Amino acid sequence: MPKTRLVSLNANTGAWTPIAASIAAHGVEISEDGSVTSQGIEAQFATDNFAITDTYPPGAALQITGHGNDGAAGLPPQPYRSGDVYCQLRSATATGTVVRVVESET
């Protein structure tokens, strides 16, 4: 069963918000929630050490799919380790926004 949560993001002049795994997910979809006016999203990913900033226009959805032998996109916090960070996000404009994060186990 998918797990959905809302996350508030800072403006593009603010700090990045890490989006960490809360379940053992194989797929993740992140999109603006629509509870506020869409601003677009800036994203950085762990695959390049959070070095490159990608910009997604309002209405676009980020899709993160697991890879490797187990197909896991991320694992939640464990007693011996912190949860995997899918990406870090912030608004693409000077106005904050809200994203909906949907994690799926399949």
C-alpha positions as CSV (number, residue, x, y, z in Angstrom):
1,M,0.0,0.0,0.0
2,P,1.5,3.4,-1.0
3,K,2.4,5.9,1.7
4,T,1.6,9.6,1.0
5,R,2.8,12.6,2.9
6,L,3.0,16.4,2.4
7,V,6.3,18.3,2.8
8,S,6.6,22.1,2.8
9,L,9.6,23.4,0.8
10,N,11.5,26.7,1.3
11,A,11.8,29.3,-1.4
12,N,14.7,29.1,-3.8
13,T,16.8,31.3,-1.6
14,G,16.3,29.0,1.4
15,A,17.7,25.8,2.6
16,W,17.2,22.5,0.8
17,T,14.7,20.1,2.3
18,P,15.8,16.5,2.3
19,I,13.2,13.9,1.2
20,A,14.1,10.7,3.1
21,A,12.6,7.3,2.8
22,S,9.9,6.5,5.3
23,I,9.2,2.9,4.0
24,A,11.1,0.4,2.0
25,A,10.1,1.9,-1.4
26,H,10.6,0.7,-4.9
27,G,9.1,3.7,-6.5
28,V,8.5,7.4,-5.5
29,E,6.5,10.1,-7.1
30,I,6.9,13.7,-6.0
31,S,4.7,16.5,-7.3
32,E,3.4,19.8,-6.1
33,D,0.3,19.4,-4.0
34,G,-1.9,22.1,-5.4
35,S,-2.8,23.4,-1.9
36,V,-0.8,26.5,-2.8
37,T,-0.1,28.1,-6.2
38,S,2.4,25.9,-8.1
39,Q,5.9,27.3,-8.2
40,G,8.0,24.6,-9.8
41,I,10.6,22.6,-7.9
42,E,14.4,22.6,-7.8
43,A,15.9,19.2,-7.1
44,Q,19.3,17.7,-6.3
45,F,19.9,13.9,-6.2
46,A,22.3,11.6,-4.3
47,T,23.4,9.9,-7.5
48,D,25.6,12.9,-8.3
49,N,26.4,13.8,-4.7
50,F,23.8,16.6,-4.7
51,A,26.1,18.7,-7.0
52,I,23.7,19.4,-9.9
53,T,20.4,21.3,-9.6
54,D,17.6,20.3,-11.9
55,T,14.5,22.5,-12.3
56,Y,11.0,21.1,-12.8
57,P,8.2,23.3,-14.1
58,P,4.9,23.7,-12.2
59,G,2.8,20.6,-12.7
60,A,5.7,18.3,-13.4
61,A,6.2,15.1,-11.4
62,L,9.6,13.6,-10.3
63,Q,9.7,9.8,-10.7
64,I,12.3,7.9,-8.7
65,T,12.6,4.2,-9.4
66,G,14.7,1.7,-7.6
67,H,17.6,-0.1,-9.3
68,G,20.0,-2.9,-8.6
69,N,19.3,-6.4,-7.5
70,D,16.6,-5.6,-4.9
71,G,15.0,-2.7,-6.8
72,A,14.8,-0.5,-3.7
73,A,14.7,3.2,-4.2
74,G,15.3,3.8,-0.5
75,L,15.1,2.3,2.9
76,P,13.6,3.9,6.0
77,P,15.6,4.6,9.2
78,Q,16.9,1.6,11.0
79,P,18.4,1.3,14.5
80,Y,21.8,1.2,13.0
81,R,21.5,3.7,10.2
82,S,19.5,6.8,9.0
83,G,17.0,6.6,6.2
84,D,18.1,7.0,2.6
85,V,17.6,10.4,1.1
86,Y,15.9,10.3,-2.3
87,C,16.6,13.9,-3.1
88,Q,16.6,17.4,-1.7
89,L,14.1,19.9,-2.8
90,R,13.2,23.6,-2.7
91,S,10.8,25.8,-4.6
92,A,11.9,27.1,-8.0
93,T,10.8,30.6,-7.1
94,A,11.0,33.1,-4.2
95,T,7.8,31.6,-2.8
96,G,7.7,28.4,-0.9
97,T,5.6,25.4,-2.0
98,V,4.2,22.1,-0.8
99,V,4.9,18.7,-2.4
100,R,3.1,15.4,-2.2
101,V,5.5,12.4,-1.7
102,V,4.0,9.1,-2.7
103,E,6.2,6.0,-1.8
104,S,5.2,2.6,-3.2
105,E,6.5,-0.8,-2.1
106,T,5.9,-2.3,-5.6
